[in-house]
Amino acid sequence: MRQIVLDTETTGLEPEQGHRIIEVGCVELVDRRPTGRNFHQYLQPDREIDGRAEEVHGISNAFLADKPRFADVVDDLLAYLEGAELVIHNAPFDTGFLNAELSRLGGRWGRLEDHCTVLDTLGLARRMHPGQRNSLDALCTRYRIDNSRRDKHGALLDAEILADVYLAMTGGQVALSLDGQVDPEAMGAAQAARPRPVLQAVGLCVVRATEEELAAHERRLEAIAKASGGVCLWRASDN
């Protein structure tokens, strides 16, 4: 199973208003293991970056002046993404920008979804943790992922952090809530993402308690019953 954890930085919030991608960062996972074969590229957007966006990611037009344009890297990017499942936090934002960039090139490459599938970790987190904050920083706190380097947003850094968060989210009984309710959809996603163990028939050696051990066990139950006013749950479960 090949997955690409992807993030972008942009000149602003709306591709419909002409905003462009200025950074793409990707981390490759194969069978849930990072391979080190990542993709990272800054891009010249041919427009000014909004001041509020620059405050978030710290990327300036001066820094991007000598960087390639999206058209210069699209072949390499799509070849890298081809056939993978993309793992993206708030996927509609990033896929919207990527599809807008592809559309500007005349439709030759189609849409992003023609090359890969997409998993939105924000949607997954909302199903697993309803009513809670599910930003990337909030998930880092919840799953104890170190995000201390994230003083500014950066596409590759955020993709690396999201890879850790995604693996933590889908690595165990992550859909079990405090009230004992299980989200079947989230649990199904988690189970589907886990590697399947290889089961082999083994001979089990049964070691039975000795008479001395049984007597010691009975004395312990007597002590528990005495200390709890005659109630011993272990004895009750045997009836």
C-alpha positions in Angstrom: 0.0 0.0 0.0 1.5 3.3 -1.1 0.3 6.5 0.5 1.5 10.1 0.0 1.0 12.5 2.9 0.6 15.9 1.2 0.4 19.5 2.2 0.5 22.9 0.3 1.1 26.5 1.1 -0.6 29.2 -1.0 -0.8 32.9 -1.6 -4.3 33.1 -0.1 -7.4 31.2 0.7 -9.4 31.0 -2.5 -8.2 29.6 -5.8 -11.4 31.2 -7.4 -9.9 34.6 -6.5 -6.7 33.7 -8.4 -4.6 32.5 -5.5 -1.9 30.1 -6.3 0.2 27.3 -4.7 3.7 28.4 -3.6 4.9 25.2 -1.9 4.1 21.5 -2.2 5.4 19.0 0.4 4.9 15.2 0.2 6.0 12.3 2.4 5.8 8.8 1.0 4.6 5.8 3.1 4.7 2.3 1.9 2.9 -0.3 4.0 2.7 2.5 6.7 6.4 3.0 6.8 8.2 6.3 5.7 10.5 5.5 2.8 12.4 8.8 2.8 11.4 9.3 -0.9 9.8 12.7 -0.4 8.8 15.4 -2.8 9.3 19.1 -1.9 9.1 22.2 -4.2 8.7 25.9 -3.8 6.9 27.6 -6.7 6.8 31.1 -8.3 3.1 32.1 -8.2 3.3 35.1 -10.6 1.2 37.2 -8.1 1.5 38.8 -4.7 1.1 36.8 -1.5 -1.5 38.1 0.8 -0.1 39.6 4.0 -2.1 37.3 6.3 -1.0 34.3 4.4 2.7 35.3 4.6 2.2 35.7 8.4 1.1 32.1 8.5 3.9 30.5 6.4 6.6 33.1 6.3 7.2 32.7 2.6 7.8 36.0 0.7 7.6 36.9 -3.0 11.3 37.8 -2.9 12.1 34.3 -1.8 10.1 32.8 -4.6 11.4 35.0 -7.4 13.8 32.4 -8.8 11.7 29.3 -8.2 10.1 27.3 -10.9 6.4 27.6 -11.9 3.8 24.9 -11.4 3.9 24.1 -15.1 7.6 23.4 -14.8 7.1 20.7 -12.1 3.7 19.2 -13.0 5.0 16.2 -14.8 7.3 15.2 -11.9 4.6 15.8 -9.3 2.0 13.8 -11.0 4.4 11.0 -11.8 5.3 10.9 -8.1 1.6 10.9 -7.0 0.4 8.4 -9.6 -1.6 5.5 -8.2 -1.1 6.5 -4.5 -3.7 7.3 -1.8 -3.2 10.9 -0.8 -3.5 11.6 2.9 -4.4 15.3 3.4 -5.7 17.3 6.4 -8.7 19.3 5.2 -8.3 17.8 1.8 -10.8 20.0 -0.1 -8.5 23.0 0.4 -5.4 21.4 -1.1 -7.1 19.4 -3.8 -9.1 22.5 -4.8 -5.8 24.4 -5.3 -4.1 21.5 -7.1 -7.1 21.1 -9.5 -7.1 24.9 -10.1 -3.4 24.7 -11.1 -4.1 21.8 -13.4 -7.0 23.5 -15.0 -4.9 26.6 -15.8 -2.7 24.3 -17.9 -5.5 23.6 -20.3 -6.9 20.3 -19.0 -4.1 18.1 -20.5 -3.5 16.4 -17.1 -7.2 16.1 -16.1 -8.0 16.4 -12.4 -6.0 15.2 -9.4 -8.5 12.5 -8.7 -7.7 11.0 -12.2 -4.3 10.1 -10.8 -4.8 9.1 -7.2 -7.4 8.7 -4.4 -7.7 11.0 -1.4 -8.2 10.4 2.3 -9.2 13.5 4.4 -7.7 13.2 7.9 -9.8 16.1 9.1 -13.0 14.2 8.3 -11.6 11.1 9.8 -10.6 13.0 13.0 -14.1 14.5 13.3 -15.7 11.1 13.1 -13.3 9.7 15.7 -13.4 12.8 18.0 -16.8 14.5 17.5 -17.2 17.8 19.2 -13.5 18.3 19.8 -10.9 20.5 18.1 -9.3 18.6 15.3 -6.7 21.0 13.9 -3.3 19.5 13.2 -1.9 21.1 16.3 -4.8 19.8 18.4 -4.2 16.3 17.1 -0.5 16.6 17.9 -1.5 17.3 21.5 -4.0 14.5 21.6 -1.6 11.9 20.2 1.5 13.3 21.8 3.2 14.1 18.5 6.1 16.6 18.8 5.3 19.7 16.7 7.7 22.1 18.5 9.4 23.0 15.1 6.1 24.3 13.8 6.4 28.0 14.6 5.4 28.7 11.0 3.4 26.5 8.6 5.5 24.7 6.0 4.3 22.2 3.4 7.0 19.6 4.0 7.2 20.0 7.7 3.4 19.8 8.0 3.3 16.7 5.8 5.9 15.1 8.1 3.9 15.9 11.2 0.6 14.8 9.6 2.3 11.5 8.7 3.0 10.9 12.4 -0.5 11.9 13.4 -2.1 9.7 10.8 -0.1 6.7 11.8 -1.0 7.3 15.5 -4.7 7.8 14.6 -5.0 4.6 12.7 -2.6 2.4 14.7 -5.0 0.8 17.3 -8.3 1.1 19.1 -8.4 4.8 18.4 -12.2 4.9 17.8 -13.1 3.8 21.4 -14.7 6.7 23.3 -14.9 7.2 27.1 -18.6 6.2 27.1 -17.8 2.9 25.5 -19.3 3.8 22.1 -17.4 2.9 19.0 -17.6 4.8 15.7 -17.8 1.9 13.2 -16.7 4.0 10.3 -13.7 5.3 12.0 -12.8 1.9 13.4 -13.2 0.4 10.0 -10.8 3.0 8.5 -8.3 2.3 11.3 -8.5 -1.4 10.9 -8.2 -1.2 7.1 -5.1 0.9 7.5 -3.4 -1.6 9.9 -1.1 -4.2 8.5 -2.6 -7.7 8.7 -0.8 -10.1 11.0 0.1 -13.5 9.6 -1.6 -16.1 11.8 -0.1 -19.5 12.3 -1.4 -22.5 14.2 0.6 -23.0 17.4 0.5 -25.6 20.1 -0.4 -24.0 23.5 1.1 -25.4 26.7 -1.5 -25.3 29.5 0.1 -25.0 33.0 -2.5 -25.8 35.7 -2.3 -24.4 39.2 -0.9 -26.6 41.9 -2.8 -27.5 45.1 -0.6 -25.0 47.0 -1.3 -22.2 44.5 -5.1 -22.9 44.6 -5.0 -22.7 48.4 -3.1 -19.4 48.3 -5.6 -18.1 45.8 -8.5 -19.0 48.1 -6.8 -17.3 51.0 -6.5 -14.1 48.9 -10.2 -14.2 48.0 -11.1 -14.7 51.7 -9.0 -11.6 52.5 -10.7 -9.6 49.7 -14.1 -10.6 50.9 -13.4 -9.7 54.5 -12.0 -6.3 53.5 -15.0 -5.5 51.3 -17.8 -6.5 53.6 -18.3 -10.0 52.2 -18.3 -9.1 48.6 -15.8 -10.6 46.2 -16.4 -10.1 42.5 -14.0 -12.9 41.5 -16.1 -15.4 43.4 -19.4 -13.9 42.1 -18.2 -14.4 38.5 -17.6 -18.1 39.1 -21.3 -18.7 40.0 
